[in-house]
């Protein structure tokens, strides 16, 4: 038997044996698009959160715990203000209540940094940016994922 014949015979045996592996109906062959993850947190939310806060230096980014902490960041256009962000991914599902952002703000007054209030709308806007980016990532990675609901109406927000 020549080498091409041996290869063809091996491929034929493999082709006949492989379909027998698919008879176990209890093994899921497809995950829901919102649950595509290898982490304890949603990978789309994680990537979107890292992308969103990448303008600031990162102090901590732990994909296992789902926590991202930035260092203080001052926008060059407003050097008298700086912000520090903490983003927490709370769930393996891509849901509006699976991401939480907290922010601290300081202003420079009389030679010292003084704590200042951050509006709830600012935090909400950052969460919306992360969610939109995560949905975009999912849509580009999973066919048919663009039919997911987009409403944040039932979300509880403290802040």
C-alpha positions in Angstrom: 0.0 0.0 0.0 1.5 3.4 -1.0 1.6 6.4 1.3 -1.4 8.2 -0.3 -3.5 5.0 0.0 -2.5 4.7 3.7 -3.4 8.3 4.3 -6.8 7.9 2.5 -7.5 4.7 4.5 -6.7 6.4 7.8 -9.0 9.4 6.9 -11.8 7.0 5.9 -11.5 5.2 9.3 -11.5 8.5 11.1 -14.5 9.8 9.2 -16.5 6.7 9.9 -15.6 6.6 13.6 -16.1 10.3 14.4 -19.9 10.5 14.0 -20.2 8.0 16.9 -18.9 10.6 19.2 -21.9 12.9 18.7 -24.6 10.6 20.0 -24.4 11.9 23.6 -27.2 14.4 23.6 -26.5 15.7 27.1 -23.3 17.5 26.0 -24.2 21.0 25.0 -22.8 21.8 21.6 -23.6 25.5 21.8 -23.5 28.1 24.6 -25.9 31.0 24.8 -24.1 34.1 23.4 -24.3 35.9 26.7 -22.5 33.0 28.5 -19.5 32.6 26.2 -16.7 32.8 28.8 -13.8 30.9 30.3 -13.8 33.1 33.4 -16.1 33.4 36.4 -17.1 36.8 34.8 -18.3 37.7 31.4 -15.4 38.0 29.0 -17.1 40.5 26.7 -17.8 42.8 29.7 -14.2 42.3 30.9 -12.7 43.2 27.5 -15.1 46.2 27.1 -14.3 47.4 30.6 -10.5 47.2 30.1 -10.9 49.0 26.7 -13.1 51.7 28.2 -10.8 52.6 31.1 -7.5 52.1 29.2 -7.1 55.9 29.0 -6.0 55.8 32.7 -3.0 53.9 34.1 -4.1 50.5 35.6 -3.2 49.7 39.2 -5.0 46.3 39.1 -6.7 44.3 36.5 -7.7 40.8 37.8 -9.8 38.8 35.3 -10.5 36.1 37.8 -12.1 38.4 40.3 -13.5 40.8 37.7 -12.0 43.9 39.3 -10.2 46.7 37.5 -8.7 49.6 39.4 -7.1 52.6 37.7 -4.6 55.0 39.2 -5.4 58.7 39.3 -5.8 60.2 35.9 -5.8 63.9 35.1 -7.1 65.0 31.6 -4.5 67.3 30.0 -7.4 69.7 29.2 -8.4 69.9 32.9 -5.2 69.4 34.9 -6.8 70.7 38.1 -9.1 67.6 38.3 -8.3 63.9 38.5 -10.3 60.7 38.7 -9.8 57.2 39.8 -12.1 54.4 38.7 -13.0 50.9 40.0 -14.9 48.6 37.6 -16.4 45.4 38.9 -17.7 42.6 36.6 -20.2 40.8 38.8 -21.7 38.0 36.7 -20.8 35.5 33.9 -23.9 36.7 31.9 -23.8 39.8 29.7 -26.4 41.8 31.6 -26.8 45.4 32.6 -26.6 44.6 36.3 -23.3 42.6 35.8 -21.1 45.7 35.7 -20.6 48.3 38.4 -18.4 51.4 38.2 -17.4 53.5 41.1 -15.5 56.7 40.7 -13.5 59.1 42.9 -12.7 62.6 41.9 -10.4 65.2 43.3 -9.7 68.8 42.5 -6.5 70.7 43.1 -7.1 73.6 45.5 -4.6 75.7 47.5 -1.8 73.3 46.8 -3.6 70.1 47.7 -5.9 67.5 46.1 -9.3 67.7 47.7 -12.1 65.1 47.3 -15.0 66.2 45.1 -18.4 64.7 44.2 -18.9 62.5 41.2 -22.4 62.6 39.7 -24.4 59.4 39.4 -24.9 60.3 35.7 -21.1 60.1 35.1 -20.9 56.6 36.6 -24.1 55.6 34.7 -22.5 56.9 31.4 -19.4 54.8 32.0 -21.5 51.7 32.7 -23.5 52.4 29.5 -20.3 52.7 27.4 -18.9 49.4 28.8 -22.2 47.6 28.1 -22.5 49.0 24.6 -18.9 48.0 23.8 -19.5 44.5 25.3 -22.6 44.0 23.2 -20.6 45.1 20.1 -17.9 42.6 20.9 -20.5 39.8 21.3 -22.2 40.7 18.1 -18.9 40.6 16.2 -17.9 37.3 17.7 -21.2 35.3 17.9 -23.5 35.0 14.8 -27.1 35.9 15.6 -26.2 37.6 18.9 -27.6 41.0 17.7 -31.2 40.1 18.8 -30.3 40.5 22.5 -32.4 42.9 24.5 -30.9 46.3 25.0 -33.1 47.8 27.7 -31.7 48.8 31.1 -35.1 49.6 32.5 -35.2 47.0 35.2 -31.7 47.8 36.5 -31.3 49.0 40.0 -28.6 51.5 40.4 -27.2 53.0 43.6 -25.2 55.9 43.5 
